Amino acid sequence: MGRFHALPSRFQVAFLSDRGYTEKQKVVNQLKPVITYEEIEQQRGDKSILYVDVRSPSEFAKATIPGAINIPVLDDEDRKTVGTLYVSGKIDEAKKHGIRAISPRLPEMFSLFQEYTKAYDQVVIFCSRGGFRSNSIFSLLKSLGMNVYRMEGGYKNYRSTINSLIPVLFEKVQFVTLFGNTGTGKTAILEELKKRGANVLDLEACANNRGSVFGGVGLKKKQPHNQKMFESLLVESTVGWQEPLIVFTEGESKRIGQAVLPPSLIDAMHKGINLNIEASLDYRIGQIKKDYLHSNETELLAALDRLKPYLNEARVEGYKEQVRQHDFDAVIADLLMKYYDPRYNFNKKEFSTIFRNEDAAATAEAILEWMKQCNA
């Protein structure tokens, strides 16, 4: 089964039925060195697959296939030069420049691909559209007897696949959405639910942002994911979901950081079950300190400055002074009660029940038991 085995009917509707695949065609696809993303994933089974993005570092940094590594054929400057030459019609000069740029790095690249082809069942090379960059390194490696694949259509083909999947991906999912004020431990509960085998969609992880002016504070990767990467990680999150397709997630606004939730996801969540998570102020303060205070002080002070459009400057400067004095509890308590709590409007929602959270593991167990009784 492919990596989308938890959603076989939707994947088949999106790709297989319309294209009229046969068993014979699937066997042929396994043998050919040029293959599309959907063919790769449909035939994945238990094979280990490594995607190698040979685009420039800046292209890779913006968005790529989750789990892919970057071995750029051209760096950003050389890519710009080659592109300029192509646009001006100097095709031969563009190719010569590309060859000159890549030649010194070929021994290193060959060694890397040797290692990866030993470690993975399939090594799949892709660039933007499956053109010059991926074809040049792919052709060289094949000529040297290396077992590699080239992804037809490149990243553009991959994005087409994601765009086809997103509208139908959540059609049969029943979401159980956790709502609650800041610091009530919703993310920690999701982590505990996942440990217990539940299907979980962590939207904040997909967005690499927590959805506020403090959204990136304390995260290892500071830059929020853009829309393309967010959507890729949404699809990736469905891998391994088990039937029945009951999925736990956290209540979010339509935008998290730089990413916007797709309408199909919002619609599916609206049709699901809503749970309200409550917690004491002391617990909430402790949870926020755990999530944010391993960041450096400069980052916290900068985040507080971003509150100035919403709070008067004197109040923000007061918070900053308390942070410098490490009086974190007072700052957090004041922000929760006087800023964050009044801004939430989820209290207008209808909740199936309320859970009081003082321990994420215990709350996760209680939620699963409640779900079991509801479905009995």
N, C-alpha and C positions, 0 to 999 in steps of 0.2 A: 504493500500500500504506500501511497505517496505521503508527503509530510502533511498534507491537508486531509489526512484520513478521518479526522473527527468531523469533517464537513464534506463527505464524498459527493452527495447529490448536488450541492451547490457548485463544487469545483467541476463536476462533470457537465452540468448545465452550461457553465461559463465557457468551457473549453472543448470538452470531448464531443458532446452531442452535436454542436453546431459544425464541427470540423469533420465529423464522420470517421473517427479513428477506427481502425480494425486491429485485431490482435497481431496480424502480420506486420502492420505499419509500426506497432510498438516495438517489435523485435528489431526491425530495420533501424528505428531511431536509436536503439541502444548501441548500435554499431557505428553510426555515423559520427564524425568528429565535429560537425556543425549542427547545433541543436538549439531550440528555443527554450526560454525559461520554463514555460508551462510543461513542455515535454520532459525536461530534467526533473522537475518536482513531481510530476505524475508517476515517474518511474523510479523515484528515489528509493523506496523500500527502506532497507537498513543500511544502504550505502552511505559512506561518509563523503560529503561533497564540500570542496573549498572553492568559493568564488574569488577570483583575482581581478580586481578593478585596476585596469592599466591606464585610467584617465589621470589627469594631473592632480597633485595634492589638493588644490583648492576645490576642484570638482568633487573629489572624494569626500572632503570635509563637509560639504554642503549636504550631501545625501548619497547613500549607496545601498546596496543590498545588505540587510542585516547579517553580520558575521563575516562580510567580505574583508579581504586585506587589500592594501594598496601597493602595487609595484608599478609606478608610473613609467610609461614609455617616454613621455616628454614631461619636463617640469613646467611650471606655469609660464615662465618666460619663453621657453622654446615653443610651447603650444601657441602662445600669442604670435610669435614670429611666423610659424608655419601657417597659422590661420590667416594672417595678413597676406602672405604670399599667395595662398590659394584664392582668396577673395579678389586679389588683383590679377588673377589669371596666370600667375607664374607657377604653374603646377610642378614642373621639373625642378625648379629651385626649391620649392616647398619640400619635395621628397628628398632632395639632396641634404637640405638642412636637417630634416628629421633623421636621416641616416647618420649624419655626422654627430648629432646630439646623442643618439642611443648607443653608438658603437663602443665608446669607452666603458659602458656599464654592462655590456652583454655577458662577460664572464660571471659577474656577480649575479645577474638575473638567471643565468643558466644554472648556477649552483643552487639558488633558491628554489627554482622549479624542480630540480632533481630531488631536493628534500621533500617538497610538497607532494610530488607524485608517488613517493614511497609511503608517505604518511596518510594519504587520502585515496579513496577508491576512484574519485573523479576530481580533476582540477579543471575548472571552467573559467576561461578568460573572457572578459568583456570590456568594451569601451563605451563611448556614447551611443553609437548607432551600428556597431559591428563593422566598422570600416577600417581605415588605414592602420590605426594604432593596434587594435586587437589582432587584425589579420597579419600584420608584419611579424609580431612576436610569435603568434600561433604557427605561422608557416615555417619560421625558423626552427621552432622547437619540434614540430612534426618531422621536418627534414632530418633532424638529429635523432629521430626514433623515439621521441618522448611522447607518452600517452596523455595528451591534453585535449580539451574540447574548447571550441569557440562558441560563445552564445550569439546566435543569430539575432540581429536587430539591436544588440547591446542593451544599455540601460534604458533606452527608449522603449524597447520591447518589454522589458521588465515593468516599466511604469504603466504600459498599456495593460499588462496582466493585473496589476494592482488596481487600476482604475475600473477594470471589469469586475473584480472581486468585491470591492468595497460596497457597492449598492445592494448586493445579495448576501453578504457575509453574515449578517446578524438576523436574517429573516426568521429563523427557527429558534433563536436564542431567547430564553426567559431570563431577563436580568433581575438580580436582587441588588438594589442600590442602597449603599450606606450613606445616610446624611447625618450631619451633626456639626456643631460649632468647631472652630479651629482648636486643635489640640485634643480632641476627644479620642484620638487613637484609631481612626478609621483605617489608615494605611497599615498600621501594626496588626489590626484584626484581619485585613486582607492577607497579609503575610502568613498569619496563623491558619487561616482557611486553606491557603495553598499548600501548606505543610501537611494538611489533613486530606489532601487529594481533591479538594474542590477546584472547579474551574474559576479562574480569576482573571479579570482584565484590569491592569494597573494603568490607568490613563495618565497619571502624573509621571510614571516611569517612561511611558511612550513619548510624552512631551518633553521629558527632562526638565520639568518645571512644576512648582507646586501652586501656580495660579495666583500669586499675589506679588507685591513689591519685594517680598522676601523669597520669592519663588525659586531663585537659583542659589540662595545662601546655603553653604554647606555641601553642595553637590560637587562631586569630583569633576564632572564636565560642566563648565559654567555656561556654555552657550546653549540656549534652548534648542530643541530640534525644530527644524522648519516643517512645513506641511507635508512635503514628500516623505521625509524620514518618519514623521509621526504616523502617516498612513501605512508605511512599510512595517512599522513595529506593531501597529494594530493587527495587521494580517498575521505577522509572526506570532503574536500573542495567542492566536487561535490554535496553533500547532500543539497537539497533545490534548486538547479538550475532549473530554469523554462524555458519552451519552449517559443520562439525559443532559441536554444542553442548558443547564441552569448555571448561570455565570454571575459571580459576585463582582461588583465594582463600586466605585465611590462617586457620590454625587458631585458633579462639576458644572461650571458654567459652560457656555458654548465655546469659549476660548480659554485655552490653557497656554500661557506663555505666547509663543508664536503660532501655535496650532489651533485650528478650528475643528470641532467635532463634526464628522460628516452627518448629513440629515438622516441617513439610514440608521446610524447608531443612536442618534437622539430619539428618533421615532421608536426604536426597539426598547430603549430605556424607559420612555414614557409609558409603555405598555406593561412594564414589569412591576415588581414588588418593591415598595419603599420601606426601609427601616430607619428609625431614628436612633442615633447613638448619643447618649448623654454621659457626662463624667463630671466629677468634682473639679473645682477650680484648681486645687492643689495638684491633682492628677494632670490636668491640662498644662499647667506651668511646667511640671516635670517632663511631660512629653515634648513640649516645644524646646526646652533646654537640651534634651537628648537629640533632637533633630537638627537644631541650629547652632548650638554653642560650641561645636567642634570646629566652627569656622573661625577665621581670624577677626580681630576687632575692627580692622579697617573695612572689611566687607559688611559687617553689621552696621557700622556708622554710615556707609554709603547707602545701604538699604533704607535706613531711617531718613536720610535726606530726600529720598524719593517719596516720602509721605508728605512733604511740605505743600504740594498742591491741594492736599485734602485736610491737613491740620495746620493750625497757625505755627509760625516759625518758632516762637518762644517755647511752645509745648514740645516741638521736635528737638530743639536744642537742650531742653531739660532731660528728655529721654537719652540723648547722646551723652550728657554728663553722667547720668546714672550708669550707662554702659561702661564708661571709662572707669567708674568707681566699682564696677562689677556687681552693681545692685540689679541683677537681671530679673529677679522675681517681681520687683515692683514695676519695672517697665512692662514685662509680659502681662501681668495682671491688669494694669491700666489699659494697655492696648486691647486686650481681650474684651474687657467689660465696656469700655467707652468707645472703641472704634470698630473692632471686628464683629462682635455679637450683634450690635444694632444694624449692621449692613446686610446680614443674612436674611433672605426672604423665604428660605425653604420651609419655615414654619407654616406657610400657607398650604403646603402639600398634605396629602392624606397619607398617613403612615399605617402600615399593617400592625406594627407593634413597636415598642420602645425597649432598648437594651441599655442598662446602666453599666458602663465599662470602667472597671478599675484594674482589670487584668486582661490583656488582649487574648491570651490563650483560653482563659475561661469563657470569655465572651464569644469567641469563635465556636467553642464547643456548644454553648447555649444556642447560638444561631443555627447550627447544624441540627441540633435536637428539635428546635422549633420547626425547622423546615421539614424534618422527618414526620413530625406530628401533623403538620399541615397537609402532607401528601399521603398520610395513612388512609 
